[in-house]
Amino acid sequence: MKSTITEDQLVGAAQELGQEEFTRADVANRLEVEKPELKRAFVQARKAGRIAKVRDDEENTGHFRLT
């Protein structure tokens, strides 16, 4: 059964990482879920201005930061 990750859970997990930048995979590992389960929470958090995309690395992996 898929869990529904909320925007608050995503932001909380990102804060717990203690990193300046993080990827979707970092947060997924912290929450022990698969990356696709985070899509909705990432969209909501970005629209709310709680996280911002910083860059894409050479492997086209998105890096984010808390705002």
C-alpha distances in whole Angstrom, upper triangle without the diagonal:
4,6,10,13,16,19,21,18,19,22,22,21,23,26,25,26,29,30,32,30,26,24,20,20,21,19,16,17,18,15,13,11,12,15,13,11,14,16,16,17,20,21,22,23,26,27,27,29,28,27,29,29,32,32,31,32,34,31,30,27,27,28,28,29,29,32
4,7,9,13,16,17,15,15,19,19,18,20,23,23,23,26,27,29,26,23,21,17,17,19,16,13,15,16,13,12,9,9,12,10,7,11,13,13,14,16,18,18,20,22,23,24,26,24,23,26,26,29,29,28,29,31,28,26,24,23,25,24,26,25,28
4,6,10,13,14,12,13,16,16,15,18,20,20,20,24,25,27,25,21,19,16,16,17,14,12,14,14,10,10,8,10,12,11,7,10,12,12,12,15,16,16,17,20,21,22,23,21,21,24,24,27,28,27,29,31,28,27,24,23,23,22,24,23,25
4,6,10,11,10,11,14,15,14,16,19,19,20,23,24,25,23,20,19,15,16,17,14,12,15,15,11,12,10,11,12,11,7,8,10,9,9,12,13,13,14,17,18,18,20,18,19,21,22,25,26,26,28,30,28,26,23,22,22,21,22,21,23
4,7,8,6,7,10,11,11,13,15,16,17,20,20,22,20,17,16,13,14,14,11,10,13,12,9,11,9,11,11,10,7,6,9,8,6,9,12,11,11,14,16,16,17,15,15,18,19,22,24,24,25,28,26,24,21,19,19,17,18,17,19
4,5,5,6,9,10,11,12,14,15,17,19,20,21,20,17,17,14,16,16,12,12,15,14,11,14,12,14,13,13,10,8,10,8,5,9,10,9,9,13,13,13,15,13,14,17,18,21,23,24,26,29,27,25,22,20,19,17,17,15,17
4,6,5,6,9,10,11,12,14,16,18,18,18,17,15,15,13,16,15,12,13,16,14,12,16,14,15,14,14,12,9,10,8,5,7,9,6,6,9,10,9,11,9,10,13,15,18,21,22,24,27,26,23,20,18,17,14,14,12,14
4,5,5,6,9,10,11,12,14,16,17,18,18,16,16,15,17,16,12,14,16,14,12,16,15,17,16,17,14,12,13,12,8,10,12,10,8,12,13,11,12,10,11,15,17,20,23,24,26,29,28,26,23,20,19,16,15,12,14
4,6,5,6,9,10,10,12,15,16,18,17,15,15,13,15,13,10,11,13,10,8,12,12,14,14,15,12,10,13,12,8,10,13,12,10,14,16,14,15,12,13,16,18,20,23,23,25,28,27,25,21,19,18,16,15,13,15
4,5,5,6,9,10,11,13,14,15,14,11,11,10,12,11,7,9,11,9,8,12,11,13,11,13,11,8,10,10,7,7,11,10,8,11,14,13,13,10,10,13,14,17,19,20,21,25,23,21,18,15,14,12,12,11,13
4,5,5,6,9,10,12,12,13,12,11,12,11,14,12,9,12,14,11,11,15,15,16,15,16,14,11,13,13,9,9,12,11,8,10,13,11,11,7,8,11,14,16,18,20,22,25,24,22,19,16,14,11,10,8,10
4,5,5,6,9,10,12,14,14,13,14,13,15,13,9,12,13,10,10,14,15,17,16,18,16,13,16,15,12,12,15,14,11,14,17,15,15,11,11,15,17,19,21,22,24,27,26,25,21,19,17,14,12,10,13
4,5,5,6,9,11,13,13,10,12,11,12,9,6,9,10,6,7,10,12,14,13,16,14,11,14,15,12,12,16,15,12,15,18,17,16,13,12,15,16,18,20,21,22,25,24,22,19,17,15,13,12,11,14
4,5,5,7,8,9,9,7,9,9,11,8,6,10,11,8,10,13,14,15,14,16,15,12,14,15,12,11,15,14,11,13,16,15,14,11,9,12,13,14,16,18,19,22,21,20,16,14,12,9,8,8,11
4,5,6,8,9,10,10,12,13,14,11,10,13,14,11,12,15,17,19,17,20,19,15,18,18,15,14,17,17,13,15,18,16,15,11,11,14,15,16,19,20,21,25,24,23,20,17,14,12,10,8,11
4,5,8,11,12,11,13,14,14,11,9,12,12,8,10,13,16,18,17,20,19,16,19,20,16,16,20,19,16,18,21,20,19,15,14,17,18,19,21,22,23,26,25,24,21,19,16,14,13,11,15
4,5,9,9,8,11,12,12,8,8,11,10,8,11,13,15,17,16,19,18,16,18,20,17,16,19,20,17,18,21,20,19,15,14,16,16,17,18,19,19,22,22,21,18,16,13,12,11,11,15
4,7,9,9,13,15,15,11,11,15,14,11,14,17,19,20,19,23,22,19,21,23,19,18,21,21,18,19,22,21,19,16,14,16,17,16,18,20,20,23,23,23,19,18,14,13,11,11,14
4,5,7,10,13,13,10,11,14,14,12,15,18,19,20,18,22,21,18,20,22,19,17,20,21,17,18,21,21,18,15,13,14,14,13,15,16,16,20,20,19,16,15,11,10,8,10,13
4,7,11,14,15,12,13,17,17,15,18,20,21,22,20,23,23,19,21,22,19,17,20,20,17,16,20,19,16,14,11,12,12,10,13,15,15,19,19,19,16,14,10,8,6,8,10
4,7,10,12,10,11,14,15,14,17,19,19,19,17,19,20,17,18,20,17,14,17,18,15,14,18,18,15,13,10,10,9,8,10,11,12,15,16,15,12,10,6,5,5,8,11
4,7,8,6,7,11,11,11,13,15,16,16,13,16,17,13,15,17,15,12,15,17,14,14,18,18,16,13,10,10,10,9,10,11,12,15,15,14,10,8,5,5,6,9,12
4,5,5,7,9,10,11,13,14,14,13,10,13,14,11,12,15,14,11,14,16,14,13,17,18,17,15,11,11,9,10,10,10,10,13,12,11,7,6,5,6,9,11,15
4,5,5,6,9,10,11,12,11,9,6,9,10,8,9,12,11,8,12,14,12,13,16,17,16,15,12,12,11,13,13,12,13,16,14,12,9,8,8,8,11,13,16
4,5,5,6,9,10,10,9,8,6,10,11,9,11,15,14,12,15,17,16,16,20,21,20,18,15,16,14,15,15,14,14,16,13,13,9,10,10,11,14,15,19
4,6,5,6,9,10,10,11,9,13,13,11,14,16,14,13,16,18,16,17,20,21,20,17,14,15,14,15,15,15,15,17,15,15,11,11,10,10,12,13,17
4,5,5,6,8,9,9,8,11,11,8,11,13,11,10,14,15,13,14,18,18,17,14,12,14,14,15,16,16,17,20,18,17,13,12,11,10,12,12,16
4,5,5,6,5,6,5,9,8,7,10,13,11,11,15,16,15,16,19,20,20,17,15,17,16,18,19,18,18,21,18,18,14,14,13,13,15,16,19
4,5,5,6,8,8,12,11,11,14,17,15,15,18,19,18,20,23,23,23,20,18,19,19,20,20,19,19,21,19,19,15,15,15,15,17,17,21
4,6,8,10,11,14,13,12,15,17,14,15,18,19,17,19,22,22,21,18,17,19,19,20,21,21,21,23,21,21,17,17,16,15,15,16,19
4,6,9,10,12,10,10,13,15,12,13,17,17,16,18,21,21,21,18,17,19,20,22,23,22,23,25,23,23,19,18,17,16,17,17,20
4,7,9,12,10,11,14,16,15,16,19,20,19,21,24,24,24,21,20,22,22,24,24,23,24,26,23,23,19,19,19,19,20,20,23
4,7,8,7,8,11,13,13,14,17,18,17,19,22,22,23,21,19,21,21,23,23,22,23,25,22,21,18,18,18,18,20,20,23
4,6,6,7,10,13,13,13,16,18,18,19,22,23,23,21,19,21,20,22,22,20,21,22,19,19,16,16,17,18,20,21,24
4,5,5,7,10,11,10,13,15,15,16,19,20,20,19,16,17,16,18,18,17,18,19,16,15,12,12,14,14,17,18,21
4,5,5,9,10,10,12,14,15,16,18,20,21,19,17,18,17,20,20,18,20,21,18,17,14,14,16,16,19,20,23
4,6,7,8,10,12,13,14,16,17,19,20,18,17,19,18,21,22,21,22,24,21,20,17,16,17,17,19,19,22
4,6,5,6,9,10,10,12,14,15,16,15,13,15,15,18,19,18,20,22,20,18,15,14,14,13,15,16,18
4,6,5,6,9,10,11,12,14,15,15,13,14,14,17,18,17,19,22,19,17,14,13,14,14,16,16,18
4,5,5,6,9,10,11,12,14,14,13,15,15,19,20,20,22,25,23,20,18,16,17,15,17,17,18
4,5,5,6,9,10,10,12,11,11,13,14,17,19,19,22,25,23,20,18,15,16,13,14,14,15
4,5,5,6,9,10,10,9,8,10,10,14,15,16,18,21,20,17,14,12,12,10,12,12,13
4,6,5,6,9,10,10,9,10,11,15,16,17,20,23,21,18,16,13,14,12,14,14,14
4,6,5,6,9,9,9,11,13,17,19,20,23,26,25,22,19,16,16,14,15,13,14
4,6,5,6,5,6,8,11,14,17,18,21,24,24,21,18,15,14,11,11,10,10
4,5,5,6,5,6,8,12,14,16,19,22,22,18,16,13,13,10,10,10,10
4,5,8,8,9,11,15,17,19,22,25,25,21,20,16,16,13,14,13,12
4,6,8,10,13,16,19,21,24,28,27,24,22,18,17,14,13,11,10
4,6,7,10,13,16,19,22,25,25,22,20,16,15,12,11,9,7
4,7,10,13,16,19,21,25,25,22,19,16,14,10,9,6,5
4,7,9,12,15,17,21,21,18,16,12,10,7,6,4,5
4,6,9,12,15,19,19,16,14,10,9,6,6,6,7
4,6,8,11,15,15,12,11,7,6,4,7,9,10
4,7,10,13,14,12,11,8,6,5,7,10,11
4,6,10,11,9,8,6,5,7,10,13,14
4,7,8,5,5,4,6,9,12,16,17
4,5,5,5,7,7,11,14,18,20
4,5,7,10,11,15,18,22,24
4,5,9,11,15,18,22,24
4,6,9,13,16,20,22
4,6,10,14,17,19
4,7,10,14,16
4,7,11,13
4,7,9
4,6
4
